[in-house]
Amino acid sequence: MKRLLPVALAVCILSSCGVQSLYYWGGTSGGVTGYENLAYKDYKLQTPEMICKLVCMYEDMVGNPGGTRHMPPPGICAEYGYLLLMPATAAAFTENATPAQRRFFAATDYYVFFSERGREMLKKEVEYYPESRQFVEPLIKRLADR
């Protein structure tokens, strides 16, 4: 029994070492996720180039969900949808996106495409996370009234 306890303790400790995230947050660099870098640390910059990077990062997070849940993190679809519905986003992307960034989307009229994709993302947020309904549905309704 005395030998079993240390072995059991070692197994418990070592089994907790490989922590895997529930969600994919846009890759990591220096221990910081891409989402943290673009959405929070560099948010105040808001240059057209940063907006293009942010749109592509969100598209990657939504289009290639990873983590153990294999779905976008809570709130990401809503953030992404709202960003796409801002008129300045389509303008910034149309004028400043690199060829590599443009390949993320099969569209040339980014104003129409971003408008449709933005509404789709808001609906996806409610689909993935029904508890967000009370926040997202009023926003969808206001956008429909425009």
C-alpha positions in Angstrom: 0.0 0.0 0.0 2.9 2.4 0.8 4.3 1.8 -2.7 0.9 2.3 -4.4 0.3 5.8 -3.0 3.4 7.5 -4.5 2.8 5.8 -7.8 -0.9 6.9 -7.8 0.2 10.5 -6.8 2.8 10.6 -9.6 0.2 9.4 -12.2 -2.2 12.1 -11.1 0.4 14.8 -11.3 1.8 13.8 -14.7 -1.6 13.3 -16.2 -2.4 17.0 -15.6 0.6 18.2 -17.5 -0.7 18.3 -21.0 -3.3 21.0 -20.7 -5.2 21.6 -23.9 -7.3 24.7 -24.5 -11.0 24.5 -25.0 -10.8 26.9 -27.8 -8.4 28.1 -30.6 -7.4 31.7 -29.9 -5.5 32.5 -33.1 -2.1 30.9 -32.4 0.5 31.9 -29.9 3.6 34.0 -30.0 5.7 34.4 -26.9 3.0 32.9 -24.7 0.4 35.4 -26.0 -2.4 34.4 -28.3 -3.0 36.2 -31.7 -6.4 37.3 -30.3 -4.8 39.0 -27.3 -2.2 40.7 -29.6 -4.7 42.0 -32.2 -7.9 42.5 -30.3 -6.5 43.9 -27.0 -2.8 44.9 -27.0 -2.9 46.6 -30.4 -6.6 47.6 -30.4 -5.9 51.3 -29.8 -3.8 51.5 -33.0 -6.7 50.7 -35.3 -4.8 51.4 -38.4 -6.4 50.1 -41.6 -3.6 47.5 -41.8 -4.5 46.3 -38.2 -8.2 46.1 -39.1 -7.2 43.8 -42.1 -5.2 41.6 -39.8 -8.0 41.5 -37.3 -10.6 40.5 -39.9 -8.3 37.7 -41.1 -7.6 36.5 -37.6 -11.3 36.3 -36.8 -12.0 34.5 -40.0 -9.3 32.0 -39.1 -10.7 31.5 -35.6 -14.3 31.0 -36.9 -13.4 29.0 -40.0 -10.9 26.7 -38.3 -12.0 26.2 -34.8 -9.7 24.2 -32.7 -9.3 23.3 -29.1 -11.2 20.4 -27.5 -14.6 21.9 -28.3 -14.0 22.4 -32.0 -16.1 25.6 -32.1 -15.3 29.3 -31.9 -14.7 30.8 -28.4 -17.7 32.5 -26.8 -18.2 36.0 -28.1 -15.9 35.7 -31.1 -18.7 35.3 -33.7 -20.5 38.4 -32.2 -17.3 40.5 -32.2 -16.4 39.4 -35.7 -19.9 40.0 -37.0 -20.0 43.5 -35.4 -16.6 44.3 -36.9 -17.7 43.2 -40.3 -20.9 45.3 -40.1 -18.9 48.5 -39.4 -18.7 50.5 -42.7 -15.1 51.5 -42.1 -14.1 47.8 -42.0 -15.1 47.1 -45.6 -13.4 50.3 -46.7 -10.2 49.6 -44.9 -10.1 46.0 -46.3 -10.9 47.1 -49.8 -8.1 49.7 -49.8 -5.4 48.1 -47.6 -5.7 44.3 -47.6 -2.7 42.4 -48.9 -3.1 39.7 -51.6 -2.7 37.0 -49.0 -5.4 38.6 -46.8 -7.8 38.9 -49.8 -7.4 35.1 -50.4 -9.3 34.5 -47.1 -12.4 35.6 -48.9 -14.0 34.5 -52.2 -15.4 38.0 -52.9 -14.4 41.2 -54.6 -17.2 43.4 -53.3 -16.3 43.5 -49.6 -19.1 45.9 -48.7 -21.8 43.4 -49.6 -19.8 40.3 -48.5 -18.9 41.7 -45.1 -22.5 42.9 -44.5 -23.9 39.4 -45.2 -21.1 37.6 -43.3 -21.5 40.0 -40.4 -25.2 39.1 -40.0 -24.4 35.4 -40.4 -21.8 35.6 -37.6 -24.2 37.3 -35.2 -26.7 34.5 -35.8 -24.0 31.9 -35.4 -23.1 33.4 -32.0 -26.7 32.8 -30.8 -26.6 29.3 -32.4 -23.4 28.3 -30.6 -24.1 30.1 -27.3 -27.9 30.4 -26.7 -27.2 32.4 -23.6 -26.0 35.3 -25.8 -29.4 35.7 -27.3 -30.5 38.5 -25.0 -27.5 40.6 -26.1 -27.2 39.7 -29.8 -30.8 39.6 -30.9 -31.5 43.3 -30.1 -28.4 44.1 -32.1 -29.6 42.0 -35.1 -33.0 43.7 -34.9 -31.4 47.2 -34.9 -29.3 46.3 -37.9 -32.4 45.0 -39.7 -34.1 48.3 -39.2 -31.4 50.1 -41.0 
